[in-house]
Every structure is written in structure tokens, then in C-alpha cells.
Amino acid sequence: MPSTLASLHSGTSSLLHQFFQLTKPRVVSLIVFTAVIGMFLAAPGTVPLRPLVFGTLGVALVAGAAAAVNCLLEQAIDAQMLRTQRRPLPQGQITRKQTVMFALLLGGLGLLILYFWVNPLTMVLTLATFVGYAVVYTLLLKPLTPQNIVIGGASGAMPPVLGWAAITGEVSPDALILFLIIFAWTPPHFWSLALYRKEEYAQAGVPMLPVTHGDRFTRLSILLYTVLMVGVSLLPVASGMSRLPYLLAALVLGAGFIRHAVGVWKDSGDYWARKTFRYSIVYLACLFAALLADHFVSGWVP
């Protein structure tokens, strides 16, 4: 009997772990992080506890549901790519029916939390983001156009707007600036990955930019979008949302990104593309952390 109970417990833990992996926890953690930063920036003083807690929970649940739907719709593609073939669905560890039920439960609960304990606007915007990522990007844009990342980046750029709406019940110009930062960051981030995963995308039939337009064009695009992104990252200072501490951080982080992008542009191999992809994640996290730090520092300095 003890061995049977241990086996049952082990099986249950393994299944829960597979469901957790369906939510793409590393991606969701960055989504939640930028949403929470949006909440803090929207609040002139102390962030109200209720929208902070329930807004974070609701956004996290819906983001996890969107990730699960993405895994469901891309099961065949994931099975052909080394980076994704170990996900639960391609491995047969979770069924399609289980994934549908899990996504419905997770997403429905998240939307209900946002509607009743945050505000209807945040719920509507979060639902639109879910549809934009799980349906428009995954089903329409990704398999049809090499500009999938550029257009679909709108969904990925929404989290700070959701956080802002959770606190204020509206979408202000400053919230849209946060949106623009992530929107401009998305192409160099994903195209760096696509450069050294080009053969896998080609095999899976996904028209990523390196597949359709070649490495040289993609490398130049990464550099140009990086310069654009660094310029956009200075808008919080121009709008008065942030001050000198953020400006210094944005310039240092931006210089680092441009250095990586120049490396990608000059290098015909994968070395700089891999480095740039990793740096891009650190860049976005540090940039939004700098926004938060500046928000508190500026509150102490007259």
C-alpha cells in the first residue's frame, strides 16, 4: 500500500508539473513582471492592495491559458523543432482534451477575477490580448507572414497596459509608451532567436524572416529595430514619467543592446545571435526594473 500511494503521488506530481509547463512559466513570469511594473507606475503613491493582488493573479492565469492554447495549436510545429519538442503535448504526456479543459479553466477563472475584483476594462483588454496572441498571432500571422513577430508583438506588449488599467481604470499616454517599448523590443528579440533556429523554422514551415528573406536582411533588420527600440526607450523621460536615474539606465542598457546588434550584423555565424537573444531578456527586465526604481527615487527627490 505505501508503494502504491507513493506511485500515485509521484504520478500526480508529474502531471501537475506537465500542466505547469504548458503555461510557459518563464514567459509568463516576464509578462507578470511588466504588468506589475505598470501597476506601480500608474499609482502616484501606494499601490492599492486589491487590484495589485487580483490584477497580478488574473493576468497570470489568462497568460498561462494563452500559452496553453498556443501549445495546443502549435503541437505539430513543436514536435519538429528541437527547442520545443520536449513540451508536454509533443511528448504525449498531456492530451489535447486535457489541454483544452485546462486552458478554459485557467482563462475563465482569470477573467472572472479581473472582472469582479479589478475592473471590467482590465478584463476586456486582457481578453483581447488573449485572442490576439492565441488566435490572431498563432493561427493567422505566424504561419502566413514573416512580419508575424512585428504585428503579433502588439499582444506581447500589452502587459504593462493591463497593469496600468488595473490601477487607474483607464489607458493613458504613459501606458502606451510602455506598450511601445515592448513592441519595439519584440522584433530584435525574436529575430535573434530565429537566426540560429532558421533550419528548424524552415523544416516546420514557419515563414520567419531569416527563412523568407535570408540572414543578411534579418541581421540588418535587427540592428535597425534595435536603434528604434533604444529611441523609444527614452520616451518615458520625454513624457515626464521618468527622470535622470532611468535615463542613465536606459542609455547604458541601450548601448549594450546596440553593441550586441552590431555584433549580429557583422557576424555570419550564430555566436552574436545567441548572445543577443539572451541579452534581450536581461535588457527588458532591467529596463522595467529601472522604471520602477526611478519611480520610487523620483518620489523622494523634490
N, C-alpha and C positions, 0 to 999 in steps of 0.2 A: 504493500500500500504506500509506504513512504516514497518508493521509487516512482510509483505511478503519479503521485501528487507532484513530485519534483519534475517529472517529464511534462505534466500538464502545465505547470508554472513556467517551465522553460519555453514550451510551445506558445503560450500566451504572451510572454515577454517578447519572443521573437516576432510574433505577428504585430504586436503594438509597435515594435521598432520599425517594421516594414511600412506600416501606415505613417509613422512619423517621417520616414524617408520620402514618402510620396509628397509631403508638403515642401520639399526642398528647403530644409531648415536654415541653411547658410544664406540663401537668397532672401528668405522671409525675415531673417534677423536684420539684414540691411534695410529692408523695406520698413520694418517696425522702427528701427533706429531713426531713419529720416523722418518718419511720421511723428515720432516723439519730439524730435528737434523742432518740427513745425509747430507743435503744441506749445513748447516753451517760448518760441519766438513770437507767437501770437499773443501771449499773455503779458501785459505790461508789468505785472507783479507776480505774485504767487500763482502757480497754475492750479485751477480748481481740481480737486481730487477726483471727483466723479467722472468728468469727461476724460481725464488723464488715464484712469484705470480702465474704464469701459471702452474708451476710444482705442486704446492700445490693444485690448483684448479683441474687440470687434474687427479691427483692421488685420490683426494677426490671423484670426480664424478665416476670414474671407481670402486673404492672401494665400493661406495654406490650401484652401479649397481650389483656388485658381491654379495653383501649382499641380494639384492632383488631377484636375481636368486636363491640364497641359500634358501631363504624363500619359493620361489615357488616350488623348488624341494623337500623340506622337509615339505611341508604343512601337509601331513598325520602324519608324526612323531611329528611335533609341536603340533598338536591337541591332542596328547596323553600324552604330558608332561606338568606338572604344570608350569614349568619355562617358557614355550613358547606358551602355548595355548591361551594366550591373544593377540598374534600377529595379525595383520590385516587380513591375509589370513584365518587362522583357525576360526576367528570370523565372516568371511563373509563380512567384511567391504570394501574389495577391491577384485575384480575378478582376475582370472588368466590372462585373456586377458589384463586387465589394467596393471598388474604387468609386463607382457612381454613387452608391449609398453613402460612403464616407464623405465625398465632396458635398452632397446635398445636405447632410447633417452639419458639417463644419460651416459651410457657407450660409445656410439658413440660420443657424444659431448666431453667427457673427452679424448678419444683417439685422436680426431681431434685437440684439444687444445695442447696435448703433441706433436703431430707430427709437427704442423705448428709453434708453439710458444715456444717449448722447444727444443727437438731434436728427430730424429727417433729412436735412441737406447732406450730412456726412454719409448717411445710409445710401442715398441716391448716388452720390459721387463714387462711393465705394463699389456699388453695384455696377455702375458704368465702367469703372476701372476693371472689374472682374470680366465683364463682357468684352471689353477692349483687348484684354490680354488673352483670355481663354478661348475666345471665339474669333474676333476680328484678326488678331495677330497670328494665332496658332493655325486657324483654318484657312484664312484668306491671304494674309500678307506673306507669311513665311514660305509657303510653297510656290508663290506666284511671282514675287518681285525681289530683286536684290536690294531694294530700298526698304525691305521689311523691318530692319532694325531702326531706320530713321523714322518711319511713320509709326511703327509699333512702339517706339520709345516713349510716346505720349502716355501710354498706360503705366510704364515703369517709372515715369516722372511724377506721378500723382501722389505718392505717399505724403510728402510734406504739405500738400494742399489739403489732403484729408485731415491731417493733424491740425492744420490751421482752422479748418471748418469746424472741427470738433470743439474747439475752444470758443470761437467767435460766432459761429453760425453763419459765416459768410466767406467769400473768397476775395481777398484784397489784392492789389497790385504786388505787394511784397510776397504774398503766397505764390503768385505767378512767376516771380523772379526765382524762387526756389525750384519751381517746376522747370524753368528754362535751364537752370544749372544741370539738373539730371538729364534733361532732354538732350542737351549738347554733349554731355559726358557719354551717353549711351553708344553712339557710333564708334568712337575710338576704342572704347572698352570691348565691344563685341567683335569688331573687325580685327582687333589684335588676336583674339582667340580664333577667329575664322581663318586667319593666315596660316597658323600652324595646325589647323584641323581641316584644311581645304580638301584633302583627299577623302576624308570621311564624309564631309558635306556633299561632295560630288557623288560619292557612292550612294548616299541616301537620297539623292535627287533634290537637295535643298539649294536653291539659287542664291547662295551667299555671294557677296561682292567679289571675293577672290576667285570664285568658281566662274562667274559670268564675265568679269572684267579683267581678271588677271591680278597678279601680285603687285605689279608696278603701280597700277591705278589705285589699288587698295592702300598701299603704303603712302602715296601722296594724299589720299583722302583722309587717312588717319592724322597726318600732320596738319592738314588744313582745318579739320574739325577740332583738333586739339587747340590750335591757336584761337579759334572761335570760342571754344569752351572756356579758355582762360579769360578771354574778354568778358564773357557772360558772368564769370565768377566774381567780377569786380562790381557788378550791378548793385549788390546789397549796400556797398559803400556809397555809390552814386545816389541811391534812393534814400539814404539816411538810416537804413535799418541797422547797419553795422558801422564800426569806426576803425581806428588805426590797428588795434590788435588783430582783427580779422583781415584787414588789408595786407598786413605783413605776412600772415599765414597763407593767404590766397596767392600772393606773389611767389613765395618760396615753393609752395606745393605746385603751383602752375609752372614755374621754371623747371621743376623736376619732371613734370609730365612732358613739357616740350622737349627736354633733353631725351627722354625715352622715345618720343615720337620721331625726333630727328634720327635716332638710332635705328628705328624701324625703317625709316625712309632710305637710309643708306645701306642697310644690311639686307642681303638677299636670302639669308638663312632665317632660322626660327628663333635665334637667341634673343634678339631685342623684342620680337613679338611676344614671346613668353614673359619676358621681364615687364613689358608694358601692360599686359593683361593683369599681372599680379599687382603692379604699382597702381593701376587704375582703381582697384578695390580699396587699397590703402588711402589713395588720394581722396576718394569721395567720403570715406568715413572720417578722415582727418579734417576735411574741409567743413563738414557739417558739425564736427566737434568744435572747430574754431568759431563757427557761427554761434554756437551755444555759449562757449567761453566768453566771447566778445559781448554777448547779450548780458551776461552777469557782470562782467567787468565794467561795461559802459553804464550799468546801473549804479555802480559805486562811485564812478568818476563824474563830477559835475561838468 
